């Protein structure tokens, strides 16, 4: 069994629920939810969010979507809840707590949403972890830190600039999908090479998870994400954090 890493380089973890409903979206739902979460998520913000929509077409087709959202934020900015038409998103920013803390937060807000909105089922569930690594110097040897990286054929310059590699896997007989992306990011300061490792586990088929089985699905999703992360980085990389 892989040794669990305590200080993950997570800059954001989020869980998104897209719901099936047979009723038009009720604009009073965000306010009703706020009344139940305001003791912890007291700040409010309204904006048009940029979301990623997923459609199963053999693989997962990603579509950028602009959707209106109401955000409820913790005063310290460490976490927020986003509500949109038939959408609930729970975002955890740095510092990331243990999964044993994040999962109850997700399930608690899901139960509040269910009580207020009474959805008919899940259209999609998504668990996403965004990790950021920062390396000092002008270049790094990717294979020293990652088991997943672009393979440069012989005869092509081995020193390269920005890159982005993405791969997708099918799980549970096509019910779920996992997508992992490794790529360069914009540096915050000179002399730093930042890399972002983004892992997404998604319920790809609607109607396949009952509302009362979200906890079991989330545990499966987290375990697969955790396994993917641990097996995709080297011991040298783990030693950095």
N, C-alpha and C positions, 0 to 999 in steps of 0.2 A: 504494500500500500504506500502511495506517495506521502512523503512527509508534508504536512500542511504548512503553508507559508503564512506567517502571522502578519507581516507588514507588506501587504500587497501594494503595488504601485497604482492603485485604483484612483482615478480622478473623478469618476462618476459611475454609479450603478443605478439602473432604473428597471422598473417593471411596468409594462403597459398592458392594459386590458381593453380590448375592443368588444363591444357587446352587441348582441342581437336583440332587437326590440320590435314589437308590433304597434308601438305608439309613436306619434310625433315627439320630437325632443321638447321637453318641458324646460323652459328658461328659468323656472324657479328652483331647479335641482341644485345648481351650484350654491345658492344661498342656503338651502336646507342642509347641505353637507357642511358648509362653513359653520353653521351653528353648533355642529357636533365636533368640529376639529379646532375651533378658534382658540382654545386654551393652549394648544401646542403650536398651531400654525396660524398666528394672529395677523400677519401681514397679507394684504391682498393686492393682486396685480392682474390686469387684463391685457392680453396681447394676442396677436395672431401667431400661432406656433408653426414651426417648420417641422413636420413629422415625416416619418418613413412609412409608407404603406406597403403591405406585402400581399402579393397575389400568387397562388400556387398554379404554375403553368409548366408542369414537368419539374422545373426548379422553382425558385422563389424570385419573382419579379419585384424589384424595389421601385417604388414611385414616390417622389417627393410631393408632399401634400401640404397645403396651407390651410390651417384650421383655426377657428377662434377658440381660445382657451382662457379659463380663469385659473390663476395660480394662487395658492395659499402657501405662504412661506414661514418657516421658523424664523424668529427674530435674528438668530445668528447666521442665517443663510446656509446652514448645513444640509437642509432637506426641504423639499417642497412637494405639494400635491397639485396636479394639473387636471382640470375637468373640462371636457369638451363634449360635443354631441356624441353620446354613446361611447365615450372614451374616458378612462381613468388612468393616470400615470403617477407613479410614486418615484421621485428622484432622490437619491442619496449622493451628496457630494462629499468632498473631503472634510473631515476625516471619516473614512468608511469604518463602521462598526463591524463586529462579527456578523456572519449570516444569521446566527441565533438571535440577533437583535433586529436585523433588517427584515427577515421573513415575517415576524409578528407585526411589524409596522405595515407591511404590504397587506397582510390578511385582515388586519383591523380596519384599514381604510376601504378595502374591498367589501367588507361586511357592511360598513356604513353606506357605501354606494348602493349595495343591493337593497338595503332597507328603504332607502329614499327613492330609488329609480325603478326597482323591480324589473330588471332585465330578464329576457327569456333564455339567454344562453351566451356562450362565448363565441364570438366570431374569430378572435385572435388573442393569443397571450404571448408576450414577448419579455424575456429576461435578458438584459444587456449589461456587459461590463466593459468599461473603457479604461485601459491601462496606459500609462505614459512612462516611458523610460527616458532617462537623460544620461548621455555619455559625454565625457570631456574629450576634447581633441578635435582634429580635423577629419579623422576617419576612424571607422571601427571595422573589425572583421566580424560580420554578422554570425558566422557559424560558431564563433566562440560563445555567443550569448543566446542564440536561438536555434532550435531544431527545425523551424519553419521559416524559410526566407527564399528570395528569388534565386533560382539556379541559373547561373550565367554560363552559357556554353563556351567551350574552348575556342579561341580565335577571336573572341570579342573582348574588349577591354574589361578587366575585372573590377576596376575602380569606377563606380558609377555615382550618379547624383540621386535626386529624389526618386522614390519608388513607391508602389502600392501593389500588394499581392493579396488576392482574395480567393477563398475556396469555400465550397458549400458541401454539406453532408446530409444524408437522409437518415432519420432515426425512427424507431418504432413503426416500421413498415410504411414509412412515408407520412405518418401523422405529424411528426416533428421535423424541424430542420435546424441545423447549426451552421452558422456562417462565421468565419474568422478572417480578419483583415489585419495585415501588418504593413505599416507605411511610415514615411517620414512626416514630420509635423513642422510647423513654423517655430523656430527657436525663440525663447523669451529673452535670451541674452547671448552675446557672442561667445564663441568657443565651446558651444554645446550642440550636440547632435541629438535631437529629440525623436523618438519613435513611438508611435501609438499602436497598441495591440488591442483590437476591438473584437469581442466575442459576443455573438447574438444567438440565443436559443429561442425558437419560435414555434408555437402551435400553428401548423400550416393549414389544417383542415377544420372548418367550422363544425359545430355540433358534436365534436368527438370527446369533449371533456365536460361533464356536468358541472354546474355551478358549485356544488358542494364538494368537488374533488380538486379544487384549485390548489390546496395545500400539497397534495401528493404530486401534482404536476410541477409545482414550483421546486419541490425537493429534487425531483428528477432533473429538471432544467439546471439547477445550481450544481448538482453533482457532475453533470456532463460539462458544464462550463469550467468548473474547478479542475476536472481531469484534463480537459483540453489545454488549459493554461499551464498546468504543471508539466505536461509532457511536451509542450512547445518551447520551453525555455531550458537552458542548460544549468548545471550546478553552478557554474561561474556567474551566470546571470542572477540566480537565486541568492548568491552570496552578497550581491549588491544591496539587498534589502532584507 
